[in-house]
Amino acid sequence: MPSSKRLIPLAAMEQLMKQAGAERVSDDAKAALKEVLEEYGKRIAMDAVQLASHAGRKTIKAGDIKLAAKK
């Protein structure tokens, strides 16, 4: 995924890492976490779409996301 897509703001990545205890966060670290989380989120979303489809629904529900994340 190109880094020019702004699905998740870099500021949110910094906040997550600071909440985890980081004092300082480099721009490269923010970009790396963003890339990993977006890819992980995309995989969960794809699995959730399959779960909803299997249940005969077009609408993805919170339960689909939670179940997909447990895979």
N, C-alpha and C positions, 0 to 999 in steps of 0.2 A: 504494500500500500504506500503510495507516495506520501512523503512527509508534509506536502502542501495541503492535504486534506485536514481540516480542523474539526474532526469529530469530537475529540475531547481536548479541552484547552490545556496548554502546558502549565498554566497556573494551578489547575486542579491536581496535576501530577506532583507539583511542589508541595501543595497542601497535604496530600496523602503521605508523602515521605516525611514531612515535618511532623505529622501526627504520629508517625511510626518512630520518631525520635531523632531524625536527621537534623543537624544544626544548619548545614549548608547543603545545597543541591546544585550540581552543575547542569548546564543546559543539555549536555549530552545525556545525562542520567534522566532528565525529564523526558527527552525525546525517546529514549529507549523504553522507559516504562509505558509511555503513551502507545508506542508501537506494539508492545507485548499485550497490553490490556485491550487494545482495539482488535487485535487478532483473536484473542481469547473470547472477547465479546461476540465477534462475528461467528465463531464456531458454535457458541452457545445459541445464538440467534438461529443459525441454520438447523441445529438439532431441535429447537423449539418449534420451528416451522414444520418439520417432519412430524413431531408429536401432535401438533394441532391438526395437521392434514390426516394423520392416521385416525384421529378421533372424529373426523368428518367436519372439522371446523376450518374456517378461513381466518378466524380471529385467534391470535396468540394470547394466551392468558398467563397470569403470573405463575400459576402452577406449572405451565409448560417450561417457563424459564428456569424455575427452581429445579425441576426434574432434569432438564438438560444440563444444568450446572453440576449435577451429581454424577453424571456419566464419567 
